[in-house]
Amino acid sequence: MAIVILRNDGLVDVWKAALNAQAPDIPVYGSGEDIPRSDIKMAAVWKHPPGSLKSYPNLQGIQGLGAGVDFIFDDAEIRKDLPIMRVVDPYLASDMAEFVLALTTGMLKRIQDYKYNESLSLWKPKTYQRFKEVTVGIMGLGKLGLAVAESLKSVGFSVVGWTRNSVPAVNFPVFRGGGERINFLNRSQVLVCLLPLTPETRGILNRDVFNALPRGARLINVARGPLLVDGELLNALDQGMLSEACLDVFHAEPLPADHPFWKHPAVHITPHIASVSDPKSVAPQIISNYRRLLRGESPENLVSRSAGY
């Protein structure tokens, strides 16, 4: 009985070492090794090759190695009876909160603008905004969204939230569902997207959303690339509907070298690093879920197939 790790980023050995350190008694294999496929009971995955899991006949569960699991649902060949788990880790939430705060601060204080002007040898002071003057709207109020909200509020930002379904108990205004989305967007001078990627949210960051924001608003997408309609963002920037956008996630990753985002002065790109799972921190919950599966118990952080997250 064993675990196999399937990743697309060259970090298999790092995750294998973390799992081995946590549970030396459990065999852990990387995708490039000679694997006794019938022994594999759990697959720990991050953007695995579609169809690759069907070669493990005795698989009992799939452990995502991040907060998002949309890539698992994209694999049409996964058995419908297999439980899917996601990572819930306090470092993911705190890292995301710090990252969004840094991006928001950089935009309001015009740091990205000055960096661009530096490349032009251009000395051009600009006006800036204070935190207390700005309302940040957060789309998606899961654990990451709530952590971001608290971080922003703690330094003086006004915060509003939008959720598609349930409304959490929080100390800031929350709007719910399609009927209240316009009111939420109208108040969001900076829009932060932390929604899960589902069929309902794909393409949600589009012209209608940009048009409902205050003119000159700013966008931060740290959720998933396919939530955004790329061409409509570029049009919104060129037409002045938005003033700038910070993007950490994209339809294709790495972002192709010929993508127009690279050369647009109002688009600021980071390579999907807003919040990255820490193998040492996450290893205990993976091992716990593995042992639960073997005992026939329900694993922790189980994903809802119907909801998609």
VMD Tcl script that draws the C-alpha trace (Angstrom):
set ca {
  {0.00 0.00 0.00}
  {1.52 3.31 -1.11}
  {1.13 6.90 -2.31}
  {2.10 8.25 -5.73}
  {2.89 11.93 -6.36}
  {2.03 13.38 -9.77}
  {3.03 17.02 -10.41}
  {3.86 19.12 -13.43}
  {6.46 21.44 -11.87}
  {9.55 19.43 -10.97}
  {8.81 19.42 -7.22}
  {7.96 15.73 -6.85}
  {11.11 15.03 -4.83}
  {10.39 17.89 -2.42}
  {6.92 16.56 -1.70}
  {8.18 12.99 -1.47}
  {10.76 14.03 1.14}
  {8.11 15.82 3.20}
  {5.79 12.79 3.19}
  {8.65 10.40 3.98}
  {9.70 12.56 6.93}
  {6.14 12.60 8.26}
  {5.52 8.84 7.83}
  {8.65 6.75 7.07}
  {6.52 3.59 7.13}
  {4.47 4.56 4.06}
  {6.03 3.97 0.62}
  {5.87 7.10 -1.53}
  {6.65 7.07 -5.23}
  {7.28 9.84 -7.72}
  {5.73 9.71 -11.16}
  {9.09 8.93 -12.83}
  {9.88 5.86 -10.73}
  {9.20 2.18 -11.25}
  {5.86 2.11 -9.45}
  {4.03 -1.01 -8.25}
  {0.76 0.33 -9.61}
  {-1.51 -2.13 -7.83}
  {-0.11 -0.95 -4.47}
  {-1.12 2.69 -4.94}
  {-4.01 3.69 -2.68}
  {-3.72 7.47 -2.88}
  {-2.59 9.83 -5.65}
  {-1.30 13.23 -4.49}
  {-1.58 15.51 -7.51}
  {-1.03 18.97 -8.90}
  {-1.99 19.45 -12.55}
  {-1.30 15.81 -13.36}
  {-1.51 14.58 -16.96}
  {-5.19 13.93 -17.77}
  {-5.94 10.23 -17.81}
  {-2.83 9.29 -15.84}
  {-4.75 8.15 -12.73}
  {-6.63 5.37 -14.46}
  {-3.47 3.24 -14.46}
  {-3.76 2.72 -10.68}
  {-6.45 0.03 -10.33}
  {-6.71 0.10 -6.51}
  {-6.81 3.85 -6.02}
  {-9.00 4.87 -3.08}
  {-8.67 8.65 -3.11}
  {-7.14 11.70 -4.79}
  {-5.40 14.33 -2.70}
  {-5.02 17.72 -4.37}
  {-1.79 19.47 -3.39}
  {-3.29 22.95 -3.31}
  {-6.42 24.82 -2.37}
  {-7.82 24.63 -5.91}
  {-8.97 21.34 -7.45}
  {-10.44 22.47 -10.78}
  {-7.67 20.65 -12.65}
  {-8.85 17.38 -11.10}
  {-12.39 17.90 -12.33}
  {-10.98 18.67 -15.76}
  {-9.76 15.06 -15.96}
  {-12.77 13.30 -17.46}
  {-11.25 9.85 -16.91}
  {-11.24 10.00 -13.10}
  {-13.61 7.51 -11.50}
  {-16.73 9.17 -10.11}
  {-16.61 7.15 -6.89}
  {-13.19 8.40 -5.78}
  {-13.14 10.95 -2.95}
  {-11.20 14.13 -3.72}
  {-9.49 16.14 -1.01}
  {-7.99 19.62 -1.08}
  {-5.34 21.28 1.04}
  {-6.42 23.55 3.90}
  {-3.34 25.14 5.39}
  {-2.99 28.31 7.49}
  {0.10 29.30 5.51}
  {-1.95 29.39 2.31}
  {-4.32 31.91 3.86}
  {-1.68 34.11 5.49}
  {0.54 34.06 2.40}
  {-2.38 35.08 0.21}
  {-3.35 37.88 2.59}
  {0.20 39.26 2.60}
  {0.44 39.04 -1.19}
  {-2.83 40.85 -1.88}
  {-1.95 43.53 0.66}
  {1.41 44.02 -1.07}
  {-0.21 44.30 -4.53}
  {-2.89 46.69 -3.32}
  {-0.32 48.88 -1.59}
  {1.90 48.88 -4.67}
  {-0.93 50.02 -6.91}
  {-2.20 52.77 -4.61}
  {1.31 54.13 -4.04}
  {2.08 53.77 -7.78}
  {5.10 51.49 -7.29}
  {4.41 49.56 -10.51}
  {4.10 52.84 -12.45}
  {7.46 54.01 -11.18}
  {9.05 50.71 -12.10}
  {7.76 51.11 -15.65}
  {8.98 54.73 -15.77}
  {12.37 53.53 -14.56}
  {12.71 51.46 -17.73}
  {12.10 54.68 -19.70}
  {14.48 56.78 -17.56}
  {11.43 58.92 -16.82}
  {11.19 61.05 -13.65}
  {7.47 61.71 -13.18}
  {5.94 62.02 -9.68}
  {2.33 60.82 -9.41}
  {-0.51 61.30 -6.97}
  {-1.33 58.43 -4.61}
  {-4.22 57.24 -2.44}
  {-4.38 56.48 1.27}
  {-5.77 53.17 2.52}
  {-8.68 54.81 4.32}
  {-9.83 56.38 1.05}
  {-10.22 53.06 -0.77}
  {-12.82 50.28 -0.69}
  {-11.63 46.82 -1.72}
  {-14.18 44.33 -3.01}
  {-13.45 40.65 -2.53}
  {-15.16 38.12 -4.79}
  {-15.16 34.81 -2.95}
  {-15.27 34.55 0.83}
  {-13.75 31.16 1.53}
  {-10.82 30.78 3.89}
  {-8.48 32.70 1.59}
  {-10.95 35.49 0.90}
  {-11.71 35.96 4.59}
  {-8.00 36.08 5.45}
  {-7.46 38.73 2.76}
  {-10.38 40.76 4.07}
  {-9.09 40.76 7.64}
  {-5.60 41.73 6.50}
  {-6.88 44.68 4.48}
  {-9.22 45.86 7.23}
  {-6.42 45.71 9.79}
  {-4.46 48.44 7.99}
  {-7.39 50.74 7.31}
  {-9.06 49.68 4.07}
  {-12.82 49.54 3.78}
  {-13.86 46.07 2.60}
  {-16.97 44.68 0.94}
  {-17.48 41.06 -0.07}
  {-19.46 39.09 -2.61}
  {-20.40 35.44 -2.41}
  {-22.49 33.32 -4.73}
  {-24.23 31.38 -1.94}
  {-23.88 31.47 1.84}
  {-23.00 34.68 3.68}
  {-20.34 34.26 6.40}
  {-20.62 36.06 9.72}
  {-18.21 38.96 9.22}
  {-17.90 42.60 10.29}
  {-18.09 44.12 6.80}
  {-20.86 44.36 4.19}
  {-21.44 41.19 2.16}
  {-23.49 40.95 -1.03}
  {-24.93 37.67 -2.24}
  {-25.85 36.18 -5.58}
  {-26.41 37.67 -9.00}
  {-29.06 40.09 -7.80}
  {-26.65 41.91 -5.47}
  {-23.49 41.74 -7.56}
  {-23.93 45.13 -9.26}
  {-24.19 46.90 -5.90}
  {-21.04 45.13 -4.76}
  {-19.11 46.05 -7.91}
  {-20.25 49.68 -7.78}
  {-18.46 50.03 -4.43}
  {-15.24 48.18 -5.35}
  {-12.40 50.54 -6.22}
  {-10.06 47.55 -6.12}
  {-11.57 44.20 -7.09}
  {-9.86 41.08 -5.75}
  {-10.97 37.76 -7.25}
  {-10.66 34.67 -5.06}
  {-13.48 32.60 -6.52}
  {-13.10 28.89 -7.25}
  {-13.14 27.90 -10.90}
  {-16.40 26.15 -11.73}
  {-18.61 26.08 -14.84}
  {-20.63 28.92 -13.28}
  {-17.62 31.17 -12.57}
  {-15.61 30.57 -15.77}
  {-15.32 33.91 -17.57}
  {-16.94 35.86 -14.74}
  {-14.34 38.62 -14.96}
  {-15.68 40.14 -18.15}
  {-16.79 43.41 -19.68}
  {-20.04 43.50 -17.70}
  {-18.11 43.29 -14.43}
  {-15.53 45.88 -15.52}
  {-18.28 48.26 -16.63}
  {-19.99 48.00 -13.22}
  {-16.85 48.98 -11.32}
  {-16.08 52.63 -10.58}
  {-14.28 54.10 -13.58}
  {-10.52 53.65 -13.20}
  {-10.86 50.76 -10.74}
  {-8.12 48.18 -10.34}
  {-8.26 44.39 -10.67}
  {-6.33 41.68 -8.81}
  {-6.84 38.08 -9.94}
  {-5.15 35.56 -7.67}
  {-7.69 32.76 -8.15}
  {-7.67 31.01 -11.55}
  {-6.84 32.24 -15.04}
  {-10.01 31.03 -16.80}
  {-12.14 33.25 -14.55}
  {-10.89 36.14 -16.70}
  {-11.79 37.00 -20.28}
  {-8.38 38.24 -21.41}
  {-9.44 40.30 -24.40}
  {-12.17 42.08 -22.48}
  {-9.68 43.05 -19.77}
  {-7.34 44.54 -22.36}
  {-10.22 46.48 -23.89}
  {-11.29 47.74 -20.46}
  {-7.76 48.95 -19.74}
  {-7.40 50.64 -23.13}
  {-10.79 52.36 -22.75}
  {-10.05 53.62 -19.23}
  {-12.72 51.48 -17.57}
  {-9.89 50.02 -15.47}
  {-6.59 51.71 -14.66}
  {-4.47 48.60 -14.07}
  {-4.55 44.89 -13.30}
  {-2.35 42.57 -11.27}
  {-2.56 39.01 -12.57}
  {-1.01 35.97 -10.88}
  {-2.94 33.27 -12.78}
  {-3.57 32.63 -16.46}
  {-5.38 30.38 -18.94}
  {-2.05 28.83 -19.96}
  {0.87 28.63 -17.54}
  {3.61 29.60 -18.09}
  {2.06 32.57 -19.86}
  {3.06 32.32 -23.55}
  {5.81 34.74 -24.55}
  {3.64 36.27 -27.28}
  {0.67 37.02 -25.02}
  {-0.28 40.73 -25.12}
  {-0.33 40.92 -21.31}
  {3.49 40.94 -21.30}
  {3.78 44.25 -23.12}
  {0.79 46.11 -21.73}
  {2.03 48.81 -19.32}
  {-1.08 48.53 -17.11}
  {-0.83 44.76 -16.62}
  {1.44 43.51 -13.85}
  {2.36 39.83 -14.03}
  {3.51 37.39 -11.36}
  {4.06 33.65 -12.07}
  {1.32 32.02 -9.94}
  {3.17 32.56 -6.67}
  {0.58 34.41 -4.55}
  {0.16 31.46 -2.18}
  {2.03 28.19 -2.56}
  {1.45 25.03 -0.53}
  {4.29 24.32 1.91}
  {5.09 20.57 1.70}
  {6.25 20.33 5.31}
  {3.16 22.09 6.62}
  {0.75 20.13 4.41}
  {2.30 16.65 4.79}
  {0.52 15.79 8.09}
  {-2.97 16.24 6.63}
  {-2.06 14.19 3.56}
  {-0.81 11.34 5.71}
  {-3.88 11.64 7.93}
  {-6.17 11.39 4.92}
  {-4.23 8.40 3.59}
  {-4.68 6.53 6.87}
  {-8.37 7.48 6.97}
  {-8.88 6.06 3.50}
  {-7.26 2.78 4.49}
  {-9.49 2.56 7.57}
  {-12.58 3.24 5.49}
  {-13.19 6.60 7.18}
  {-14.22 9.85 5.54}
  {-11.17 12.01 4.76}
  {-10.78 15.62 5.86}
  {-11.22 18.61 3.55}
  {-13.39 16.60 1.19}
  {-14.36 18.36 -2.03}
  {-17.96 18.54 -3.19}
  {-18.25 17.18 -6.70}
  {-21.53 18.98 -7.25}
  {-20.15 22.37 -6.16}
  {-16.75 21.85 -7.80}
  {-14.75 22.91 -4.72}
}
mol new
graphics top color blue
foreach p $ca { graphics top sphere $p radius 0.5 }
foreach p [lrange $ca 0 end-1] q [lrange $ca 1 end] { graphics top cylinder $p $q radius 0.2 }
display resetview
